[in-house]
Amino acid sequence: MFNLSIAKHFFVAIVLMVVATAAPSAEPNDELQVTILIFSGRPNPTFILTDKAVLTQLKTLFKTIPVNDKFRAATIAPSILGYNGILVEAQGKISKLPNRFLVYKENIEIEGIQQKKFLMDSNHVMEDLLLNYALEQEILDKKMSDLIKSKR
């Protein structure tokens, strides 16, 4: 009887381990790769954003930011030396966020499957959120952050 009980517990433990490793996680690992496009000739500052509060703020902004129907250029990224915006790329599928978008001045460019979509980032809300996070995480120093903000 004792051996049968041990065998049952062992079998249940094995089944639970198999189910736990085979089942997908309940929530995907929300990660954004953020690149501040500022340098030419050396690597741009890049970081992985996983902060849940910042991700929630980004999702909320995308719910409320209006479409910019008046934008007519091919891209919001200028072809100049210096600051060209913030490129954000999802590291997997994240609900309520585009897979890839660019923020520059008061515009947001979303790369869709068939066409681009342009939104208005009035008062630089999204751009400031990302720049301030980079400053807090010491990806950018205060001097660089102030320089970027002064060029807009």
N, C-alpha and C positions, 0 to 999 in steps of 0.2 A: 504494500500500500504506500509506504514512504517513497519508494522509487517511482511509482506511478505519479504521485503528486509532484515530485521534482521534475519528472519528464513533462508533465502538463505545463508547469511554470516556465520551463525552458522553451517549450514549443510556443507558448504565448509571447514570450520575450522576443523570440526570433521573428514571429509574424509582425509584431509591433515595430521592430527595427526595419523590416522590409517595407512596411507601409509608410513609415516616417521618411525613409530615404527616397521612396518612389513618388511620393506626393509632392506636387509643386508647392512652393511657399505661398502663403495666403496673400502677401503683399509683395509686389516687385520691388527690387532695390532701386529706389528713385535716385538717380545720379545724373547731373548735368555737367558736361565739360564746358567750361567758360574760358574763352580766349579774348583777351583785350588786345585789339588790333592797333598797335601803336608803333612798333619798330619795323624798320626795313634793314635787313642785313644781320639781324640777330633774332633769336627766338622771342616771340611775344609771351607776356605773362599768361599762364594757363593754370587753371585749377579745377578740381572736381567739387561741385556743389552738392552737398547732401543734407544741408541744414533744413529740417522739416518746416521751420517757421518761414524761412525765405522761400522755399518751394510752395508753401501755401499762399504766400503773398503773390508770387508769380501767377499761380493758378487763378487767384481772385482778380488780379489785374487783367488777365486774358478774358475773363467773363465780362468786364466792364469797358475795356478800351474800344473806342469806335474805329470803324474802318475809315481809311483815308482814301476816299473816292477821287480826290483831286490829284493824287500823286501820279505822274506820267513818265518818270524816268525808268530805266531798266532795273536800277538798283538804288538803294539808299547809300551804299558805300561809295565815298568819293575816291577818285583816283589821284590821291595826293600823298605826299610824305607826311608822316605823323599819324595822329589819331584817326582811325577809320571806323570805329565802332566796337561793339562787343558781340562776338559770335557765340551763340549758345547751342550746344548739340546734346540731345538726350543720349544717354548710354543704355539704350533699350527703350521700350515703349512706356511712356509715363502718361497716365490719364490726365486729361484737361490741359495738356501742354503740347505745343507743336514739337516735332522731332528736331527741327532746326530753325533757328531764327536769328536775325541780326538786329541790334538796337543801335541807332545812331541819331544823335541830337533828338529831335522830337518825332522820330519815325521808327517803326518796327516793320521789318520785312520777313515774311514767313514764306519759306520755300515749300510750295505744295507739289503734289505729284505731277500735275499738268500745268499749273501756273502759279505765279507769285501773288501773295496777298499783302497789302500794305495797311498798317494801322497807325494811329496817332498816339504818340507817347507825350501827351501834353504835360508841360512842366517837368519833363525828364524824369518822371516818376520811376519807370522801370530801369532806365539807365542809371539813375542815382542809387536805386536799390542794389544793383549789381556792383557799381563802383564802391559804394560804402562797405559792402560785404568784403570786397577785395582788399580794401583798406584795413578793415577790422582783422582780417586773416593775414595781414602783412604780405599780401601778394603785390600790392602797390604801396609805395610810401606816400606820405602826405603831399610832398612836393609834386610827385607825378599825378596824383589824384587832382590836386588843385590846377595843374597845368591842363589836364584833360577838360576839366569843367570850365576853364577860362576860354577854351577854343570853341565852345559851342555857340 
